[in-house]
Amino acid sequence: MLDVAEQTASALAEPAVWRHKDLLDTDTLTRAEIELILATAEAMREVRSRPVTKVATLRGVTVVTLFYEQSTRTRASFEVAAKALGADVVNLTATGSSVEKGESLIDTVRTLEAIGADMVVMRHAASGAPYLAARHTGASVVNGGDGRHAHPTQALLDLFTLRRHLGSLEGRKIVIVGDVLHSRVARSNLWTLLAMGAAVTLCGPATLLPWTLAGRSETGSCDVTSDFDSAIEGADAVMALRLQTERQAGGLVPSLREYVAGYQLNAQRLARARAGALVLHPGPMNEGVEIAPAVAHGLASVIEEQVANGVAVRMAILYLIATARGVR
C-alpha cells in the first residue's frame, strides 16, 4: 500500500514543493500549493478510512495547541490530526497558564520553542497575533483563527469539501451570506475560492459587507450584494456565516427578526439555487437564525462532512510543514 508521500505525489501531475515555515493565511498560497494541500488531504482521508487510523509519520514531532479563545471544532480537529500522524500533542489555554500572570505572547512562544515545540497551532482574539508569534520563534506557527482576520485551515477544509462534490470550481457560483465584514472565515475562503476560479458572491446586510471587494481577479470574480434572494439564484453552493449577537447590540443589525426575514438560509431560498446545491456552515450554528434547522440537517447539507474533512486537511498541513522543516 502506498504511504502518504507516495499517495500525495501520485495525485499531482506536477507536484508543488511546500516552501512555508508557517501557515498564517491563504493569501500567500499559490494555486499549485493549494492543490498540493488538497491532494495530501485526500491521501490523509484514505489513511483515516483504514481500520488502523494512526501512522507514525510525525513520530518525535511535538505539536502545541495554544488557544487564547475558546474552541471546540478547530482545537479538537488539530489534536486528532496530530495524534493520527503520531505526533506528541500538548494542549495549552490562556486560562490557568502564565498568560494570566502577565506573560507576553512573544515570551510564551519562545518558552514553547525552548521546551521542544516543533509546531504551534494558535488561536488569538487579536488580528495579526500569529504573525507576531511566527517572527519570534523558530517553531512553525499555524493560524487557528486570529480576530477578524483569517482562518486558513477552515477555508481549506471548506474548499476540500466543495471539490469533493463539485469537482473543478472554475466558474462555479459560491455564495457566502451573513456577517462577512467581521468574518475571518469569509476572508480566507475568498482567497482560496478566487484562486481556484470560482465566482464568489458576498451577501448580507449593507452594514456587514466589505463593498470594496467587488471585482475580478485573474482567476475568479467577486460580487457584493444585499439582495439574498437574487444572490442565491443558480448558486452551486451556499455558505451561511454565524451571526454574532453583539452585532445586533452594536446597531449593525436592526433585530434578529429582520435578519431572519432577509438573510436566513431556508428551504424557500435554497430552492432558488441550482439543483443539488450544497449547504455549508463553518460552525458553530445558530439554528433558526442564519440557517433553518431543516436546511442545516437536510440532504443538501455537508456541514458534518466539513467537520470530518477538517481532520484530513489539518493532517495534510501538519505533514507538509513538518516535511519542509525536515523534522519527520
C-alpha positions in Angstrom: 0.0 0.0 0.0 1.3 3.5 -0.9 2.5 5.6 2.0 1.3 9.2 2.5 4.2 10.8 0.4 3.7 8.4 -2.5 -0.1 9.0 -2.5 0.4 12.7 -2.5 2.9 12.6 -5.3 0.8 10.3 -7.4 -2.2 12.6 -7.0 -0.5 15.5 -8.7 0.8 15.6 -12.3 3.4 18.3 -11.3 3.7 18.2 -7.5 4.4 21.6 -5.9 7.0 21.9 -3.2 5.9 23.2 0.1 8.0 26.2 1.0 6.3 27.7 4.0 7.6 27.6 7.6 4.2 28.8 8.8 0.6 28.8 7.6 -0.9 32.2 8.6 -3.4 32.8 5.9 -4.4 31.6 2.5 -3.4 34.7 0.6 0.3 33.6 0.4 -0.6 30.2 -1.2 -0.3 29.7 -4.9 -2.8 27.6 -6.8 -0.3 24.8 -7.0 0.3 24.8 -3.3 -3.5 24.7 -2.6 -3.7 21.7 -5.0 -0.9 20.1 -3.1 -2.8 20.5 0.2 -5.9 19.1 -1.3 -4.1 16.1 -2.8 -2.3 15.5 0.5 -5.6 15.8 2.4 -7.1 13.2 0.0 -4.3 10.8 1.0 -4.9 11.6 4.6 -8.6 10.9 4.2 -7.7 7.4 2.9 -5.5 6.9 5.9 -8.4 7.8 8.2 -10.6 5.2 6.5 -8.3 2.3 7.4 -9.1 0.0 10.3 -5.9 1.4 12.0 -6.2 5.1 11.6 -2.9 6.1 13.1 0.5 6.2 11.4 4.0 7.1 12.7 4.7 9.8 10.1 5.3 12.6 12.7 6.7 10.4 15.5 9.0 12.6 17.6 7.4 15.8 16.5 5.8 18.0 19.2 2.7 20.0 18.3 1.4 22.5 20.8 -2.1 23.9 20.6 -2.1 27.4 22.1 -5.7 28.8 22.3 -6.4 32.2 23.8 -10.0 31.8 22.7 -12.5 29.0 23.3 -12.8 26.5 20.5 -14.3 23.0 20.0 -14.0 22.1 16.3 -10.7 23.6 15.4 -8.8 22.6 18.6 -10.2 19.0 18.7 -9.6 18.6 15.0 -5.9 19.6 15.2 -5.4 17.4 18.2 -6.9 14.4 16.5 -4.9 15.2 13.3 -1.6 15.5 15.1 -2.1 12.3 17.1 -3.3 10.4 14.0 0.2 11.2 12.5 2.0 10.0 15.6 3.0 13.4 16.9 3.2 14.3 20.6 0.5 16.9 21.5 0.4 19.5 24.3 -2.7 21.5 24.8 -2.5 25.0 26.4 -5.1 27.6 27.1 -4.6 31.2 28.3 -6.7 30.4 31.4 -4.5 28.8 34.0 -1.3 29.5 32.2 1.5 32.1 32.7 -0.6 34.4 30.4 -2.8 35.2 33.4 0.4 36.3 35.2 1.2 38.8 32.5 3.5 36.7 30.2 3.6 38.2 26.7 2.8 36.3 23.6 6.5 36.5 22.5 7.7 35.1 25.8 5.1 32.3 25.6 6.2 31.1 22.1 9.8 31.4 23.0 9.2 29.3 26.1 7.4 26.7 24.0 10.2 26.5 21.5 12.7 26.1 24.3 10.9 23.1 25.7 10.8 21.4 22.3 7.7 22.6 20.4 8.2 22.0 16.7 4.8 23.4 15.7 2.4 25.8 17.5 -1.3 25.9 16.5 -2.6 29.2 17.7 -5.9 31.0 18.1 -6.0 34.5 19.4 -8.5 37.3 19.6 -6.1 39.9 18.2 -5.8 40.1 14.5 -2.2 39.5 13.4 -1.1 37.8 16.7 0.1 34.6 14.8 2.3 36.8 12.6 3.9 38.3 15.6 4.4 34.9 17.1 5.9 33.5 13.9 8.5 36.3 13.8 9.8 35.4 17.3 10.1 31.7 17.2 11.8 29.1 15.1 8.8 26.8 15.6 6.2 26.7 12.8 3.1 28.6 13.6 -0.3 27.5 12.2 -3.1 30.1 12.5 -6.2 28.5 14.0 -8.1 31.8 13.8 -7.0 35.4 14.6 -9.5 38.1 15.5 -11.4 39.2 12.4 -8.5 38.5 10.1 -8.1 34.9 9.0 -8.9 31.2 9.5 -6.8 29.5 6.8 -7.5 25.8 7.8 -11.2 26.4 7.9 -11.1 27.8 4.3 -9.0 24.9 3.1 -11.4 22.3 4.6 -14.3 24.2 3.0 -12.5 24.1 -0.3 -11.7 20.4 0.1 -15.4 19.6 0.8 -16.6 21.7 -2.2 -14.1 20.0 -4.5 -15.1 16.5 -3.5 -18.7 17.3 -4.5 -18.3 19.7 -7.4 -15.0 18.8 -8.9 -13.5 21.8 -10.6 -14.6 25.2 -9.2 -13.9 27.1 -12.4 -16.9 29.3 -12.9 -18.9 27.8 -10.1 -21.1 30.2 -8.2 -20.4 30.2 -4.4 -22.5 32.4 -2.2 -21.3 33.4 1.3 -24.0 35.0 3.3 -24.1 36.7 6.7 -21.7 38.9 8.7 -19.0 39.0 6.0 -17.3 42.2 7.3 -16.2 40.7 10.6 -15.7 37.1 9.4 -12.2 35.6 9.4 -13.7 32.6 7.7 -15.1 34.6 4.8 -11.8 36.4 4.2 -9.7 33.2 4.0 -12.4 31.5 1.9 -12.4 34.3 -0.6 -8.7 33.9 -1.3 -8.9 30.2 -1.9 -12.1 30.3 -4.0 -10.8 33.0 -6.2 -7.6 31.2 -6.7 -9.5 28.1 -7.9 -11.5 30.2 -10.4 -14.9 30.4 -8.6 -17.4 33.2 -9.0 -18.0 34.3 -5.4 -20.9 36.4 -4.2 -20.7 38.0 -0.7 -24.2 38.8 0.7 -25.6 40.3 3.8 -26.9 43.5 5.4 -25.2 46.6 3.9 -23.7 47.3 7.4 -22.0 43.9 7.4 -20.4 43.9 3.9 -17.0 44.9 2.6 -18.1 46.7 -0.5 -14.6 47.3 -1.8 -14.1 43.6 -2.5 -16.3 43.6 -5.6 -14.4 43.0 -8.8 -12.5 40.4 -10.8 -9.2 38.7 -10.2 -7.1 36.9 -12.8 -8.9 33.7 -12.0 -12.3 34.3 -10.3 -14.7 37.1 -9.6 -16.4 38.6 -6.6 -19.8 40.3 -6.4 -21.1 42.1 -3.3 -24.9 42.5 -2.7 -27.5 42.9 0.0 -30.2 41.0 -2.0 -30.0 37.4 -0.9 -32.9 36.2 -3.0 -31.2 37.5 -6.1 -27.7 36.3 -5.0 -28.7 32.7 -4.4 -30.2 32.3 -7.9 -28.3 29.5 -9.7 -25.8 29.1 -6.9 -23.7 25.8 -6.8 -23.1 26.2 -3.0 -24.2 28.5 -0.2 -22.2 29.1 3.0 -24.1 30.7 5.9 -22.0 32.5 8.5 -22.8 32.6 12.1 -24.5 35.9 13.2 -22.6 37.2 16.2 -25.2 38.6 18.6 -23.0 41.6 19.5 -23.6 42.9 16.0 -27.3 43.4 17.0 -26.3 45.2 20.2 -24.0 47.4 18.2 -26.8 48.6 16.0 -25.4 46.9 12.8 -28.5 44.7 12.6 -31.9 46.2 13.4 -33.3 43.0 15.0 -32.9 39.2 14.8 -36.4 39.1 13.3 -35.4 41.4 10.4 -32.2 39.5 9.9 -34.0 36.2 9.7 -36.5 37.6 7.3 -33.8 38.9 4.9 -30.8 36.6 5.3 -31.8 33.2 6.8 -30.9 30.3 4.6 -34.1 28.4 4.5 -35.8 25.9 2.2 -37.6 28.5 0.2 -34.4 30.4 -0.6 -32.4 27.2 -1.2 -35.0 26.3 -3.9 -33.7 29.3 -5.9 -30.2 27.7 -6.1 -29.1 25.2 -8.7 -30.5 21.7 -8.3 -28.2 19.8 -6.0 -26.6 22.9 -4.5 -24.5 22.3 -1.4 -25.1 23.9 2.0 -22.1 24.8 4.2 -21.6 26.4 7.6 -18.2 26.9 9.4 -19.9 26.4 12.8 -21.0 26.9 15.5 -24.5 27.3 14.1 -27.3 29.5 15.4 -30.1 27.3 14.1 -33.2 29.3 13.4 -31.2 32.5 12.9 -28.7 32.4 9.9 -29.8 28.9 8.9 -33.1 27.0 9.3 -32.8 23.6 11.1 -34.4 21.7 8.2 -31.7 23.1 5.9 -28.8 22.6 8.3 -29.7 18.9 8.6 -31.2 18.4 5.2 -30.0 16.4 2.2 -28.1 19.4 0.7 -26.1 19.9 3.9 -22.4 18.9 4.0 -21.9 20.6 7.4 -21.0 17.4 9.2 -18.7 16.4 6.4 -16.9 19.7 6.7 -16.1 18.8 10.3 -14.9 15.3 9.4 -12.8 16.7 6.5 -11.2 19.2 8.9 -9.1 16.3 10.3 -7.8 15.2 7.0 -7.0 18.7 5.9 -5.2 19.5 9.1 -3.3 16.3 8.9 -2.1 17.4 5.5 -1.0 20.8 6.7 0.9 19.4 9.7 2.5 16.8 7.4 3.6 19.3 4.8 5.0 21.8 7.3 6.9 19.0 9.1 8.3 17.8 5.8 9.5 21.2 4.9 11.1 21.6 8.3 12.9 18.2 7.9 11.6 17.1 11.3 9.8 14.0 10.1 
